[in-house]
Amino acid sequence: MSRAQLTSTVEQNTGGAVAPFVAGKNFLINGGFDIWQRGTSSTTNLAYNTADRWLMYYNTLTTTFSQETSVVPTGSRYSLKVTQATANSYITINQAIETANAIQLAGKTVTFSSSIQATVSTSVVVTVSYSTSTDVGVTGSWTAITPNSGGSITANTSWQQLIGTYNIPSTAKSILVNYYVPTLTVGNSVYFAQAQLEVGSVATPFSRAGGTLQGELALCQRYLPSFYPLDLIGYAYQTNGGIYNMPFSVPARVAPTGITPLGSYNAYALNTSYSVTLSLDAGTVNCAGILASGITITAGQGTRLNGTAAVLFTGCEL
């Protein structure tokens, strides 16, 4: 299909021109599974632990969620690989869309699309749900929307498009997109890539919400501010601790409530290095203070903090 044909088809279905590759048409952040600030593999249940903005859940025993670099569709760097380790179990992969973005979809027809592949014939369903409450998180109360068409496929060993269209109620203030795999047999995997939720009743070619990798990272950091590498100048607030201020590169959705250090860190005082433990002092949407305990220093003296791994500021996700 040519660009002109595609645009014409979209106009017929939506009442307006929609370019096939544009930043901002995709309401799912990190739909390309490009950004992995927390890590590239996890078996932790009901958690944001791998690809940014996606919360993973499995029903029983152990499932592994990991970054895949070999089994990817054309145009992607990665896919999300979900492998069932020990028993048949249902799996969900979820993203909540905050109210500031979700209300733009209220009263409109939207289309979800994604590339799916599996190592064995496997049913995959996508559910779009809504809430009339503001900024509902993934684990909140949701009402599922019956699809107008599509919404499920039987995945196999070739990439396929999972497409579904949905009418979003005019009262919607939050939206949830949910991949659902009813049964995945032991030792098999499903791969997810190029997830997109857009206005209209036609699935157009995948675009990142942020347009570029840098733009996508910035969108993710609104929900997970991070700092890497860590190299900050601060001062001793007492004889065994330093405090360091870190401005965020992107304002957070809300002020962080904690931090997750991903490695080891050292504080330097009077030419001496100390291995330190980090904690959150206080934060706003624009910056936060880090406390480092375990140094020996005179209160008020200068100190330097550094490390080779990222510090993630938590509590900003939905």
C-alpha positions as CSV (number, residue, x, y, z in Angstrom):
1,M,0.0,0.0,0.0
2,S,1.4,3.4,-1.0
3,R,1.6,6.4,1.4
4,A,-1.2,8.1,-0.5
5,Q,-3.4,4.9,-0.3
6,L,-2.8,4.5,3.4
7,T,-3.6,8.2,4.2
8,S,-6.8,7.9,2.1
9,T,-7.9,4.8,3.9
10,V,-7.2,6.4,7.3
11,E,-9.1,9.5,6.3
12,Q,-12.1,7.4,5.3
13,N,-12.1,5.6,8.7
14,T,-11.2,8.4,11.0
15,G,-12.3,11.6,9.3
16,G,-8.8,13.1,9.2
17,A,-5.3,12.5,7.8
18,V,-2.9,10.5,9.9
19,A,0.7,10.2,8.9
20,P,2.0,6.6,9.2
21,F,5.2,7.6,11.1
22,V,4.7,10.4,13.6
23,A,5.8,11.1,17.1
24,G,2.9,11.2,19.6
25,K,0.4,9.1,17.7
26,N,1.3,6.1,19.9
27,F,-0.2,6.5,23.3
28,L,1.9,3.6,24.7
29,I,5.2,4.6,26.0
30,N,8.1,2.2,25.3
31,G,5.9,0.3,22.9
32,G,9.0,-0.8,21.0
33,F,10.5,-2.2,24.2
34,D,13.6,-0.1,23.6
35,I,14.2,1.2,27.2
36,W,15.2,-1.1,30.1
37,Q,16.5,1.1,32.9
38,R,15.7,-1.5,35.7
39,G,17.4,-4.5,34.0
40,T,17.1,-6.9,31.2
41,S,15.7,-10.0,32.9
42,S,13.5,-10.8,35.9
43,T,11.3,-13.4,37.5
44,T,9.7,-11.0,40.0
45,N,6.0,-11.1,39.9
46,L,3.6,-8.1,39.8
47,A,6.4,-5.6,39.3
48,Y,8.0,-3.1,37.0
49,N,11.3,-4.9,36.7
50,T,12.3,-5.1,33.1
51,A,11.1,-3.0,30.1
52,D,10.1,0.5,31.3
53,R,6.4,1.3,31.8
54,W,5.3,-2.4,31.5
55,L,4.2,-4.3,34.6
56,M,4.5,-8.1,34.5
57,Y,2.3,-10.6,36.2
58,Y,2.1,-14.4,36.2
59,N,-0.5,-16.6,37.9
60,T,1.6,-19.5,39.4
61,L,5.2,-20.5,39.9
62,T,8.0,-19.0,37.8
63,T,8.0,-17.0,34.6
64,T,11.0,-15.1,33.1
65,F,10.6,-11.7,31.4
66,S,13.7,-10.7,29.4
67,Q,15.1,-8.6,26.7
68,E,15.4,-10.5,23.4
69,T,17.9,-9.3,20.7
70,S,17.7,-12.2,18.1
71,V,13.9,-12.7,17.7
72,V,12.8,-9.3,16.6
73,P,10.6,-8.0,13.8
74,T,11.9,-5.7,11.1
75,G,12.6,-2.2,12.4
76,S,13.1,-3.2,16.0
77,R,16.1,-3.6,18.2
78,Y,14.5,-5.7,20.9
79,S,11.4,-7.7,21.8
80,L,10.1,-8.7,25.2
81,K,10.5,-12.5,25.7
82,V,8.3,-14.2,28.2
83,T,9.3,-17.8,29.0
84,Q,7.3,-20.2,31.1
85,A,9.7,-22.2,33.4
86,T,7.8,-24.6,35.6
87,A,4.1,-25.0,35.0
88,N,1.2,-23.9,32.8
89,S,0.2,-20.4,33.9
90,Y,-1.6,-17.4,32.6
91,I,0.5,-14.2,32.0
92,T,-0.3,-10.6,31.7
93,I,1.8,-7.6,30.6
94,N,0.2,-4.3,31.4
95,Q,0.6,-0.5,30.9
96,A,-1.6,2.1,32.5
97,I,-2.0,5.4,30.7
98,E,-2.2,8.4,33.0
99,T,-5.1,10.8,32.8
100,A,-3.2,13.6,31.1
101,N,-2.9,11.4,28.0
102,A,-5.9,9.1,28.5
103,I,-8.5,11.9,28.3
104,Q,-7.4,12.7,24.8
105,L,-8.8,9.2,23.8
106,A,-12.2,9.6,25.7
107,G,-15.1,9.2,23.3
108,K,-12.9,8.1,20.4
109,T,-12.3,4.9,18.5
110,V,-8.8,3.5,19.0
111,T,-6.8,0.7,17.5
112,F,-4.2,-1.5,19.3
113,S,-1.6,-3.3,17.2
114,S,1.4,-5.3,18.1
115,S,3.8,-7.9,16.5
116,I,3.6,-11.3,18.3
117,Q,5.6,-14.5,17.8
118,A,5.8,-17.7,19.9
119,T,7.8,-21.0,20.0
120,V,4.6,-23.0,20.1
121,S,1.0,-22.3,19.0
122,T,-0.3,-20.0,21.8
123,S,-3.4,-17.8,22.2
124,V,-2.7,-14.1,22.9
125,V,-5.4,-11.6,23.8
126,V,-5.2,-7.9,24.3
127,T,-7.7,-6.1,26.6
128,V,-8.3,-2.4,26.7
129,S,-10.0,-1.2,29.9
130,Y,-10.9,2.2,31.3
131,S,-11.6,3.9,34.6
132,T,-13.6,7.1,35.4
133,S,-11.1,7.9,38.2
134,T,-7.9,9.9,37.7
135,D,-4.5,8.3,37.3
136,V,-5.5,4.8,38.2
137,G,-2.5,2.4,38.5
138,V,-2.2,-1.0,36.9
139,T,-3.5,-2.8,40.0
140,G,-6.5,-0.6,40.4
141,S,-10.2,-1.2,39.5
142,W,-10.8,-1.3,35.7
143,T,-13.8,-1.9,33.3
144,A,-12.9,-3.9,30.2
145,I,-14.1,-2.6,26.8
146,T,-15.6,-5.2,24.4
147,P,-13.6,-4.9,21.1
148,N,-15.4,-3.8,17.9
149,S,-13.2,-6.2,16.0
150,G,-10.1,-8.4,16.6
151,G,-8.3,-8.4,19.9
152,S,-6.8,-11.9,19.8
153,I,-4.6,-14.2,17.7
154,T,-3.1,-17.6,17.8
155,A,0.6,-16.9,17.8
156,N,3.1,-19.2,16.1
157,T,6.7,-19.3,15.0
158,S,6.3,-16.3,12.5
159,W,5.7,-12.7,13.4
160,Q,2.0,-11.8,13.2
161,Q,0.0,-8.7,13.8
162,L,-2.4,-8.7,16.8
163,I,-5.0,-5.9,16.0
164,G,-8.1,-4.8,17.9
165,T,-10.3,-1.7,17.7
166,Y,-12.2,-0.3,20.7
167,N,-14.6,2.5,21.5
168,I,-13.4,4.5,24.5
169,P,-16.2,5.8,26.7
170,S,-16.5,9.6,26.9
171,T,-16.2,9.3,30.7
172,A,-12.8,7.6,30.6
173,K,-10.1,9.3,32.7
174,S,-7.5,6.4,32.8
175,I,-6.8,3.6,30.3
176,L,-5.2,0.2,30.7
177,V,-3.7,-2.0,28.0
178,N,-3.2,-5.6,28.9
179,Y,-1.7,-8.5,27.0
180,Y,-3.1,-11.8,28.2
181,V,-1.7,-15.2,27.5
182,P,-4.2,-17.7,28.9
183,T,-1.8,-20.7,28.9
184,L,1.9,-21.0,28.1
185,T,3.3,-24.5,28.4
186,V,6.6,-25.3,30.2
187,G,9.7,-24.3,28.3
188,N,8.0,-22.2,25.7
189,S,8.2,-18.5,25.0
190,V,6.1,-15.7,23.5
191,Y,7.7,-12.6,22.0
192,F,6.1,-9.1,22.1
193,A,7.1,-6.1,20.0
194,Q,5.9,-2.9,18.4
195,A,2.9,-2.2,20.7
196,Q,0.8,0.7,19.6
197,L,-2.4,2.4,20.7
198,E,-3.6,5.1,18.3
199,V,-6.7,7.1,17.4
200,G,-8.8,5.6,14.5
201,S,-10.0,2.3,13.3
202,V,-7.0,1.4,11.2
203,A,-3.6,0.1,12.4
204,T,-0.8,2.2,10.9
205,P,2.9,1.5,10.9
206,F,4.5,1.5,14.3
207,S,6.0,4.7,15.7
208,R,7.6,5.4,19.0
209,A,5.6,7.7,21.3
210,G,8.7,9.8,21.7
211,G,9.7,9.7,18.0
212,T,13.3,8.8,18.7
213,L,15.2,6.7,21.2
214,Q,16.2,9.8,23.1
215,G,12.6,11.0,23.1
216,E,11.4,7.6,24.3
217,L,13.9,7.6,27.1
218,A,12.7,11.0,28.2
219,L,9.1,9.8,28.4
220,C,10.2,6.8,30.4
221,Q,12.2,8.9,32.9
222,R,9.0,10.9,33.7
223,Y,7.9,7.6,35.5
224,L,11.4,6.4,36.5
225,P,14.0,9.2,37.0
226,S,17.5,7.9,36.9
227,F,21.1,9.0,37.1
228,Y,24.1,7.4,35.5
229,P,27.0,7.4,36.0
230,L,26.8,8.7,39.5
231,D,29.3,11.5,40.2
232,L,28.0,14.2,42.6
233,I,29.5,16.8,44.9
234,G,27.9,17.3,48.3
235,Y,28.6,18.0,51.9
236,A,28.6,16.2,55.2
237,Y,25.4,16.7,57.1
238,Q,26.8,14.8,60.1
239,T,29.9,12.9,61.0
240,N,29.0,9.7,59.2
241,G,26.9,10.8,56.2
242,G,26.9,13.0,53.2
243,I,24.1,14.6,51.3
244,Y,24.1,15.2,47.5
245,N,21.5,17.0,45.3
246,M,20.6,15.5,41.9
247,P,18.5,17.5,39.4
248,F,16.4,15.3,37.1
249,S,16.9,15.6,33.3
250,V,13.1,15.2,32.9
251,P,10.5,16.3,35.5
252,A,9.0,13.3,37.2
253,R,5.3,12.5,37.1
254,V,5.2,12.9,40.9
255,A,7.9,13.3,43.5
256,P,9.8,10.1,44.1
257,T,9.3,8.2,47.4
258,G,12.5,6.0,47.3
259,I,15.6,5.0,45.4
260,T,16.9,1.7,44.0
261,P,20.7,1.7,43.7
262,L,21.8,-0.8,41.0
263,G,25.4,-1.1,42.1
264,S,28.1,-0.2,44.6
265,Y,29.0,3.4,45.5
266,N,31.9,5.2,47.2
267,A,32.0,8.5,49.0
268,Y,35.3,10.5,49.2
269,A,36.2,12.6,52.1
270,L,39.7,14.1,52.9
271,N,41.3,11.8,50.2
272,T,39.8,8.7,51.7
273,S,37.3,6.4,50.0
274,Y,34.4,4.9,51.9
275,S,31.9,2.2,50.7
276,V,28.5,3.8,51.4
277,T,24.8,2.9,51.5
278,L,22.4,5.2,49.7
279,S,18.9,6.4,50.6
280,L,16.5,9.1,49.6
281,D,16.6,12.3,51.6
282,A,13.7,14.2,50.0
283,G,12.5,14.8,46.5
284,T,10.4,17.0,44.2
285,V,9.3,16.5,40.6
286,N,12.5,18.3,39.5
287,C,15.2,17.0,41.8
288,A,16.0,14.8,44.8
289,G,18.6,14.5,47.6
290,I,20.7,11.4,48.1
291,L,22.0,10.5,51.5
292,A,25.2,8.4,51.8
293,S,25.9,6.8,55.1
294,G,29.2,5.1,56.2
295,I,31.8,7.8,55.8
296,T,33.9,9.5,58.5
297,I,33.9,13.2,58.1
298,T,33.4,16.5,59.9
299,A,29.9,18.0,59.5
300,G,29.9,20.7,56.8
301,Q,33.0,19.5,54.9
302,G,32.8,18.7,51.2
303,T,32.5,15.2,49.8
304,R,32.2,13.5,46.5
305,L,29.9,10.5,45.6
306,N,30.4,8.2,42.6
307,G,29.6,4.8,41.3
308,T,29.5,2.8,38.1
309,A,25.8,1.9,38.1
310,A,22.6,3.8,37.9
311,V,20.5,5.1,40.8
312,L,16.7,4.8,40.0
313,F,14.3,7.1,41.8
314,T,11.1,5.1,42.5
315,G,7.5,5.9,43.4
316,C,6.7,7.8,40.2
317,E,5.0,5.0,38.3
318,L,1.3,4.5,38.1
